[in-house]
Amino acid sequence: MHQFVPMSTFEKVCAAFAILLGGGLMLLGAVGLFLGSSANFTLPPVLGVAPFFFGYGICIPLVRYWRMSNAPPSPPPNREDGARSDLV
């Protein structure tokens, strides 16, 4: 079982910048689907949606991890012999 480590302040600042970058790519991809996109590269209208998927791949995992980091910790599970594992 993996131990969950909450995000530090530095990680939250970096995640905020990455979410902004991903949001920009998602916006570029949403517009690029219909009009094409041009930002140091040019994509035709149908392929213009590609930046959206890169932005989605950046934003969604970071937002989920951030929410997990803010959630209250769950109590440790009980051991098989009935004793609480946090007392050992």
C-alpha positions as a Markdown table, in Angstrom:
| # | Residue | x | y | z |
|---|---|---|---|---|
| 1 | Met | 0.0 | 0.0 | 0.0 |
| 2 | His | 1.3 | 3.4 | -0.9 |
| 3 | Gln | 1.7 | 6.1 | 1.7 |
| 4 | Phe | 0.0 | 9.4 | 0.6 |
| 5 | Val | 2.1 | 12.5 | 1.1 |
| 6 | Pro | 0.2 | 15.8 | 1.1 |
| 7 | Met | 1.5 | 18.6 | -1.2 |
| 8 | Ser | 3.9 | 21.2 | 0.2 |
| 9 | Thr | 3.5 | 24.9 | -0.4 |
| 10 | Phe | 6.2 | 24.8 | -3.1 |
| 11 | Glu | 4.4 | 21.9 | -4.9 |
| 12 | Lys | 1.1 | 23.8 | -4.8 |
| 13 | Val | 2.7 | 26.9 | -6.3 |
| 14 | Cys | 4.3 | 24.8 | -9.1 |
| 15 | Ala | 0.9 | 23.0 | -9.6 |
| 16 | Ala | -0.9 | 26.3 | -9.9 |
| 17 | Phe | 1.5 | 27.4 | -12.7 |
| 18 | Ala | 1.1 | 24.0 | -14.4 |
| 19 | Ile | -2.7 | 24.3 | -14.1 |
| 20 | Leu | -2.6 | 27.7 | -15.7 |
| 21 | Leu | -0.4 | 26.4 | -18.5 |
| 22 | Gly | -2.7 | 23.4 | -19.0 |
| 23 | Gly | -5.8 | 25.6 | -19.0 |
| 24 | Gly | -4.2 | 27.7 | -21.7 |
| 25 | Leu | -3.5 | 24.7 | -23.8 |
| 26 | Met | -7.1 | 23.4 | -23.2 |
| 27 | Leu | -8.5 | 26.8 | -24.3 |
| 28 | Leu | -6.2 | 26.8 | -27.4 |
| 29 | Gly | -7.3 | 23.2 | -28.2 |
| 30 | Ala | -11.0 | 24.0 | -27.8 |
| 31 | Val | -10.7 | 27.0 | -30.2 |
| 32 | Gly | -8.3 | 25.0 | -32.4 |
| 33 | Leu | -10.9 | 22.3 | -33.0 |
| 34 | Phe | -13.0 | 24.7 | -35.1 |
| 35 | Leu | -10.6 | 27.4 | -36.2 |
| 36 | Gly | -7.2 | 25.7 | -36.2 |
| 37 | Ser | -4.4 | 26.9 | -33.8 |
| 38 | Ser | -1.3 | 28.9 | -34.3 |
| 39 | Ala | 1.1 | 29.4 | -31.4 |
| 40 | Asn | 4.7 | 28.9 | -32.7 |
| 41 | Phe | 3.1 | 26.0 | -34.6 |
| 42 | Thr | 0.2 | 25.8 | -37.0 |
| 43 | Leu | -2.4 | 23.0 | -37.0 |
| 44 | Pro | -5.4 | 22.6 | -39.3 |
| 45 | Pro | -8.9 | 22.9 | -37.8 |
| 46 | Val | -9.4 | 19.1 | -37.0 |
| 47 | Leu | -5.9 | 18.6 | -35.5 |
| 48 | Gly | -6.1 | 21.9 | -33.7 |
| 49 | Val | -7.7 | 20.0 | -30.8 |
| 50 | Ala | -4.4 | 18.3 | -30.0 |
| 51 | Pro | -3.3 | 21.0 | -27.4 |
| 52 | Phe | -6.5 | 20.4 | -25.5 |
| 53 | Phe | -5.4 | 16.8 | -24.7 |
| 54 | Phe | -2.0 | 18.0 | -23.6 |
| 55 | Gly | -3.7 | 20.6 | -21.3 |
| 56 | Tyr | -6.1 | 18.0 | -20.0 |
| 57 | Gly | -3.3 | 15.7 | -19.2 |
| 58 | Ile | -1.6 | 18.4 | -17.2 |
| 59 | Cys | -4.6 | 19.8 | -15.4 |
| 60 | Ile | -6.7 | 16.8 | -14.3 |
| 61 | Pro | -4.1 | 14.9 | -12.4 |
| 62 | Leu | -2.9 | 18.0 | -10.6 |
| 63 | Val | -6.4 | 19.1 | -9.6 |
| 64 | Arg | -7.2 | 15.6 | -8.3 |
| 65 | Tyr | -4.0 | 15.4 | -6.3 |
| 66 | Trp | -4.6 | 18.9 | -4.9 |
| 67 | Arg | -8.0 | 17.9 | -3.8 |
| 68 | Met | -6.6 | 14.7 | -2.2 |
| 69 | Ser | -4.1 | 16.8 | -0.4 |
| 70 | Asn | -6.8 | 19.0 | 1.1 |
| 71 | Ala | -9.0 | 16.1 | 2.2 |
| 72 | Pro | -8.9 | 15.2 | 5.9 |
| 73 | Pro | -6.8 | 12.1 | 6.6 |
| 74 | Ser | -8.6 | 8.8 | 6.9 |
| 75 | Pro | -8.1 | 6.7 | 10.1 |
| 76 | Pro | -5.6 | 3.9 | 9.8 |
| 77 | Pro | -7.2 | 0.5 | 9.1 |
| 78 | Asn | -7.5 | -2.1 | 11.9 |
| 79 | Arg | -5.2 | -5.1 | 11.9 |
| 80 | Glu | -6.4 | -8.6 | 11.6 |
| 81 | Asp | -6.1 | -9.3 | 15.3 |
| 82 | Gly | -8.4 | -6.4 | 16.2 |
| 83 | Ala | -5.8 | -4.1 | 17.5 |
| 84 | Arg | -5.6 | -0.6 | 16.1 |
| 85 | Ser | -2.5 | -0.1 | 13.9 |
| 86 | Asp | -1.9 | 3.4 | 15.0 |
| 87 | Leu | -1.1 | 2.3 | 18.6 |
| 88 | Val | 1.7 | 0.0 | 17.6 |
